[in-house]
Amino acid sequence: MAGQGKTALARKIYNDHHIMFYFGARAWYLVSQTYNVRHLLLEILKQIRGDKSDNLDNPGSVLRRHLMGRRYLVVLDDIWEPEAFDDLGRVFPSGETSRNNGNN
């Protein structure tokens, strides 16, 4: 289904000022056919937190804690394998809130 404009449409929505205002955290990552989960999580963290931390022991845990209780939009473009989504899906909070975060 290449060439149908899916990425262009998603990028237009992602960059819309209403979307930017609504979501407190946003990241866009192009997933290659051969991907590294750790590298992918670090890249998403860099976009969301704005830092360059490469030496985190558990980037998935850091990302999960950072997103907990926040509205977030993470676009994973060009995923080829369902396993890639499964690997990453466990990291992202789903309707969970943190007691210490007053942004519910």
C-alpha positions, 0 to 999 in steps of 0.5 A: 500500500505504498504511495497512498499518502498515509504518512503525508496525511499523518504528518499533517495531522501531527503538525496541526497546532490543535494537536500540538496544543492538545498533546503534552508530549509528541514524538515521530519515529520512522521504524525500519525493517531492522529496528533496535527497541532500545535505540527506538525508545531512546529516540522517542525519549529525546523527542519528548524530553528534549534531552540526549540521554543515551546511557539510561539503564531502562529507557522503556521504564523512564519513558513510561514514567514520563508519559504516565498521566499525560496526553501523548501522541507517538507516531511509529511510521512504517512498521513492517512487523507486528512484533515491533508494535508488540515490543513497544506497546508494553511501554506506553501507559494506557489510561493509567495515571500517576498519583504524584502527577496532578495532570489527570 
